[in-house]
C-alpha cells in the first residue's frame, strides 16, 4: 500500500466521521462542541446539517471508489477529483464557517493531492 492510498483512506474515514457527526450527533453536546453551536442553533439547523453530512458521505464514497477502482491510473484521477472537492470545501468552510476547517479538511486534502500526483 502506498503513502498516497493511506492518506486518501484517512481523508475518506475523516469524512465518514464528519458524516456521522453532522447527520446523527449534530444536536447532541458532542456535535455542538465539535461545530461550536448552541442547543437552539443545533436544533434549528438539524435538517441542514443532515444534508451537509450526506455530502461529506459522497466525498468519502468517491475517495473510496478511487482507491478501489480496477485501473490504477483512472483511480488516481478519481482520487484527485474528490480530493479537489474536499480541498475546495475546506477552503470555503474555513472562510464561511470555522477557520479550523482549513487545517482539518483542506490542508490534509492538499497533502494527499501532492502524494497522489507524486505517485508516493
Residue pairs with C-beta under 8 A, 6 or more apart in sequence:
2 115
2 119
2 120
3 115
3 120
4 76
4 79
4 112
4 115
4 116
4 118
4 119
4 120
5 67
7 108
7 111
7 112
7 115
8 63
8 66
8 67
8 79
8 83
8 112
8 116
9 63
9 64
9 67
10 108
11 63
11 83
11 86
11 108
11 109
11 112
12 59
12 60
12 63
12 64
12 67
13 60
14 104
14 105
14 108
15 56
15 57
15 59
15 60
15 63
15 86
16 56
16 57
16 60
18 53
18 56
19 53
19 54
19 56
19 57
19 60
20 53
21 30
21 31
21 34
21 35
21 53
22 31
22 35
22 49
22 50
22 52
22 53
22 56
23 49
23 50
23 53
23 54
23 57
24 53
25 31
25 34
26 32
26 35
26 42
26 45
26 46
26 49
26 50
26 53
27 39
27 42
27 43
27 46
31 37
31 42
31 49
32 38
32 39
32 42
35 42
35 49
35 98
36 98
37 45
42 49
59 82
59 85
59 86
59 89
62 78
62 81
62 82
62 85
63 79
63 82
63 83
63 86
65 78
65 82
66 75
66 76
66 77
66 78
66 79
66 80
66 81
66 82
67 75
67 79
68 75
69 75
69 78
76 116
76 119
79 112
79 116
80 113
80 116
80 117
83 109
83 112
83 113
83 116
84 109
84 113
86 105
86 106
86 109
87 105
87 106
87 109
87 110
87 113
89 105
89 106
90 101
90 102
90 104
90 105
90 106
90 107
90 109
91 102
91 106
93 101
93 102
93 105
93 106
94 100
94 101
94 102
94 105
94 106
